[in-house]
Amino acid sequence: MNEGLSTRCVHAGEIEDAHGSPHTPIYNTTTFKFPSTADLLDVVDGRKPGSLYTRYGLNPTIQALEAKLASLEGAELAWAFCSGMAAEAALFFAHGRAGIVCLGDAYGGTLELLGDQIRMLGTRTHLLLGSELDLAESRLADGCGLVFLETPTNPTLEVLDIRRIADMCHRHAAFLAVDNTFASPVNQSPLALGADFVVHSATKYLGGHSDITAGVLAGRKELLMPVWGWRKNLGSMIAPETAALLARSLRTLVVRVERQNRTAQVVAEAMARHAQVARVYFPGLPDFPGHELAKAQMQGYGGMLTIEIKGGGEAATRVADRLKLFALAPSLGGAESLVTQPCTTTHHGLPAEERARRGISDAMLRLSIGLEDAEDLIADLDQALG
């Protein structure tokens, strides 16, 4: 049966519990016993599914979560991690050794990982702008095997053409990984557009309540299996308790994200009219440069927007400090609305000239729209801007 996304959010992956629980229980044991050595070896050697050892991911709570995540992204397989950065690192170790191209803006931690730590291991990494597709193709022609991108990007909300970039990668026998954190499976399906991997910081929209840290990597089984050993031996497995909380959150994913989409649209339109706002970055605005592409490849525009304040960085800081409903905090995707100044948090580690090259000004405030009433959020912004 071809079930809808909301139905899969609730029911996909859930195991039949002997005591009648409608959801998979938390199996917080580290190890699982077997009636015989033969039965143990069947699981160890992969002849039969089963539970073995939680750090390996062979735990019913984790496996149920991963089945749900794979269903939501239309993937053959999904691995859960202790964080989004852990998921990225395992992907880069498994599939990036021939060279990695990061295309467009990305989370500051991702840029640091690719620009510093991964290079220490001798892997070629290239940090390109979203507009530098010709340069990206030349890097692929030189042998780079993996392109990584976010869309919409952090914090400029640039929309990159997944299908076009996937075609470019595949012409050179390379893979495309898309960070789908900002969009979530509700708003975007990268695998259906040709991507090979989907990455999430599940701390954000998938978790949705600012109470867990987790990550996801999804894709075809043949591509996910080489990642398994890196996750296992680097110790970056998600905990069963966290897996259960994430599964809980996924049951309300569609309801939450659709509400955040609508509220963000209203807030973005209000900020576009505000005299103290120089620019609004939001794919749902008709005059936003990526609007037409977003209409074509997304089902919703998301709950993230960035506003640029007239008066520069000091003025933006004053506005952030005056907000009352918007909490001044990094992260995103929760029930509460958040504000952060990228130059002080997510991209603070980038040199000022690199931020400028990427169009990330000190006057920017990134807003994560929560579940509050749109009118109250606009009133809070009005008083802070005033």
Disulfide bonds with the S-S distance in Angstrom:
none
